[in-house]
Amino acid sequence: MKMKKSLVALCLSAGLLASLPAVSLADVNIVPQDISAAPAIPASALQQLQWTPIDRSKTQTTDLSIAGQRLSAGDITGPVAAYSVPANIGELNITLTSEVKQNGVFAPNVLVLDQNLTPAAYFPSSFFTYQQPGVMSADRLEGTIKLTPALGQQKVYLLVFTTNKDTQQTTKMLDPAKAYAKGTGNAVPDIPDPIARHTTDGLLKVKVKTSSGSSVLVGPLFGSSGPGPVTVGNTAAPATAYAAPVAVAATASAAAVKPAPVLNDTETYFNQAIKQAVAAGDVDKALKLLDEAERLGSTSARKTFISSVKGKG
């Protein structure tokens, strides 16, 4: 069998929260790979931004009126938020929430960039839909982005902004009396729903989780006869990869620090990928996956490769 040598792609999927009763993927109809509608931003402007690292154990909260940054490009208006997310921990589920405050809400757009700050995917404001308030949550616009980074990517960057077009629109909310009536099974009163105007700033919350489950992939994951996938960076990180500015200086040189043990999610990600490659007869790809896994500190990838080749994986 001829060995395939295609690059492992960054596959993207756009999904809304499962709790949405009236919105489906078909209703939103977003194609993340189509970045033609995204504003053109000079690389020099992107490199001047301060990219806030996201800790997946916490929810990152950003008040744009205080912590927002300025970026002049295309139709972008008002402050923007810039985040960096680790890309070597497996599949990423990134939930972005924009809360309604005083009948105003920031309508977010998200531009996904690879580790070299090259645009890879675009989620316009229509992707982030209105969510009714809950016991622990307010009225909000919300959406969950699923990303499977390519091998070799160390960071994925998220630029969150709104546009002049967005600020000319509004969001229809649910009146609290109607929400209460629906929740208690009473008759829903015939009263108008409040309208939230779209503002140039607001309160954003970002939560990152990893998932070992399958995504709704846009394009093939390991290269096939299907349509070409969205590729974010190469499988091996180039020496000139962009390094975002950091607030704290490193305490030791990279040469003096041993690689940290690989995370469990990353171990699982590589082991499954190696098994799939061997099962497909693509040993060349499996070897590349093994090499990358061990470079990141994996202790089980070689055992998985050997057992898979022997037919015991």
N, C-alpha and C positions, 0 to 999 in steps of 0.2 A: 504494500500500500504506500502510495506516495505521501511523504510527510508534509503536512502543511506548516507554513512558517509565517502565518499572519500574526499581527500584533494582537495582544489581548486588549479589547476595547473598554472604554468607560461607557457603560450602558446606563441610560437614564430612564426613569419612569416617573410619571406625575400621578399622584393619588390624593384624593381627599380623605378626610377622616371618616371612619366607618360609621360614625354617629350621625352623619348627614342624612336626613330622611328624604330630602327632596332634590338632591343634587347628585349627579352621576358624572363619570368621566366623559360620557358622550355629550352631556350638557356643556361641559367646560371646553372640550375639544382643543386641548393644548398639545402642540407638537414641540417639545422642549428643544430639539435639535435645531429648529428654525430660528436662527439668531438674526435674521434679516430685519426684523422689526425692532431689535434692541438698538439703543443709541450707540453711535460710534464714539468710543472713549480713547483718547491718546494713551499709549502705554506709559508715557512720562507722568500723566495725571494719576494713573492707577498706582504707580510706584511711590507717589508722594503721600498716599493715604496711609493711615495707621490702622493695621488690620488686627482686630481684637480676637485673640485666641478663644475658642469655645471649649469649655470643659464639659464633657458629655455627662458628668455626674451632677451637673447643675443646670438650671435654666438661666440663660443670659438675658438680662433685662437692660434695655437701652432707651433712655428718654432723649429723643432726637433734639428737643429744644435745648438740652444741656450738653449731650455728648455727640450730637450729630456733627458731621464734617461737611465741608463745602466742596462741590465738584461741578464745574461748569462744562457741560457736554450735551449736545443734542437738545432734547426736550426736558431734560432733568431739571427739576425745580426744588428749592429748599434743601435742607440737610440730608445727608445720606449716612447709612451705617455700613461698615466694612468688617467682615468676619473671616477668620481662617479656621478651617476644620481639619483635624488629622485625617489623612486619606489612606493610612495603612492599617486600619482596624476593621476592614471588611465593609459590608454594605451599610450605607448611612441612611437613616430615616430622619430628616430634618423638618421639624414642625415650626413654622413661623406664624406668630400671632400678633395682630395689630389691634389694640383695644380701643373701644369707643370711649371718648372722654368729652363730657359736656356737649353731646350731640355732634361731635366731630371725630373723624377717624382718618388715619394715614393709610392710603391705598398703596400697598407695597408692590413693587416689581423686583424680581430677583434675577441678576445676571450671575451665572456660575462660570468660574474661571479655573483653569488648571494651575499647576504649580508655577508656571511661567507667566501667569496672568493673561493667558490667551482665552478669549471667550469660547465657551463650549456649549452652553445651554441657556435658554431664556424663559423665565416664567413671568408673564405679564400680570397686571393687577387682576385680570378676570379669573386667574387661577385661585386667588384667595377670596373665598366666599364668606358670606355673612353666617355667623353662628349665634344661636340664641343664648342668652345668659343661663348659667347653671348655678348650682349651689356654691361652687368655688370659682366661678368664672363670670366675666362680664360680657356684654355684647362685644362682638369682635369680628374681624376678618381673619380667616385662618386657612392654611393649606399645608400639606405634608409632601415634601419632595423626597424622592428615593434615588440615591446615587450609588452606583457600584464603580468605584475608581479603578483605573487601569493599574497594573502592577508597576511599581517604581514611583508612583505618585506619593509624595510625602505630605502635601497639603492640597486642599481644595478651597478656593476663595469664593465668598458670597458677597456680592454688592447689592444692597437693598436701597431702593430709591423710589420716588414718585415722579410723575410728569405733569406738565401743564395741562395736558388732556385729562388726566385723572382728577385734578383739582376742580375741573369744571363739572364733575359728575357727583352723584350722591348715592347713599346706600339706604335702602328701606329696611327698617328694623321691625321688631315685633313689640307691640305695646305690652307692658308688664301685666296689665289686667287680662289681656288675651292669653298670655303665657300661663298665668295662674289658672284661668278657666280651663285651658287645655289640660294642664297637669292634674286638675281635680275632677275632670270629666263633666264640668258644668258647661252651660251654654256660653259660647264665645260672644262677647259683646260686639256690636256693630259700631266700632269706633276707629278713627283713622290711626294708622301706625306712624310713629315718629320717623323723621328723616335725618340721617347723619350726613353732614356736609363733608367733603373730602378736604383735608388740610395738608399743609406742607410739613408738618411735624406731628409727632405722636409718640405712643409708648409701644415699643416692640419687645417681644419675648421670643427667644430662640432656644429650642430644645433638640439635642442631638442624641439619637439612640442607634445602636447597631442591631442588625437583624441577621439571623442565619437562615431565615425563610426566603423563599423565592420572590423576586420582584416581577412586576409586569414590564418585561424588557422591551426597550425600543431599539431594535437591531439585535443581531446575534451576539452572544457573549464571547465565544471562543473562535469566531470566524467560521463561516459556513458558506453555502451557496446562496444564502439569502442576501437581502440588501445590506450595503455597507453600514457598519455601526458608527455611532458618534464616538470619536476618539479624543480623549482628553490627555494629552501628553503621550510620550513613548513609554514602552515597558521598562526602560532603564532611564533613570533620572540623569539629564545632562549636567555637565559640570557648571554650566552657566545658569542653573535654575534660580529663579527669583527667590530671594530671602526677605521676608517681610520684616520691617523694623520692629524691634522688641524693646520693652521698657527696662528689662533687667539684663545686665551683662552676664555672659557665661562664666562659670566659676572654674572651668577647666577646658583645656583644648580638646577638640573632637578626637585627635589622635590618641589622647591619653585616657579616653573613656571607652569602656567596653560596651558593646551593644546591649541594650536592656532586653530582658527576656520578652519574647513575643507574647502578645495577649492571646487569651484562649480563643476569642472570636477570629483572630487572624490565623491561628493554627488550624482551626476548623475550615476556614475559607480556603487556605492553600491545600489542605489534605483532600477536600472534596474536589477541588480543581484538578489535582494530580490524578485522582481516581478516574475522573471523567475523561481526561486526556488519554490515559492509558487504555481505558475501555473503548475509546474511539480509534485506537491504533496510532495515536499521534504521540509517540515516545519523545520526539524532539521537543514538543511543547511541554511535556511532563518534566523533562530534564530542566528546561528553562524555569518552570515553576519551582522545581526543587531548589535550584540555585538561588532564586530570589527569596524563597522562604528561609533558607539557611542564612542568607545575608542579613535577614531581619531578625535572626535569632531562634528560628524554629528548631526544636529538638526531635520532632516526630515526623517531619516531612520525608526524610530519607527512608525510614522504616515503612512509611505508607507507600512510597514509590516502589521499594523492593517487593513488598507483599502484593502490590497491585500487578506488577510485572509477572510475578509467579502465579497470578490468578487467585490470590488469597485476599485481595483488597475488598 
